[in-house]
């Protein structure tokens, strides 16, 4: 995937799994979303580091 495609996919997933987006569903869903959101962020940061993207 290109850098632009990567960025778009990251933003799409970050919005989908952001804990604030599911807070109305209860604490269990918010915690699950928080964990997924953190994994998405870590994966994106790892890929950016490998590709030397700022």
PyMOL commands that set and color helices and strands:
alter all, ss='L'
color gray80, all
select helices_A, chain A and resi 3-17+19-21+23-25+27-51
alter helices_A, ss='H'
color red, helices_A
deselect
rebuild
show_as cartoon
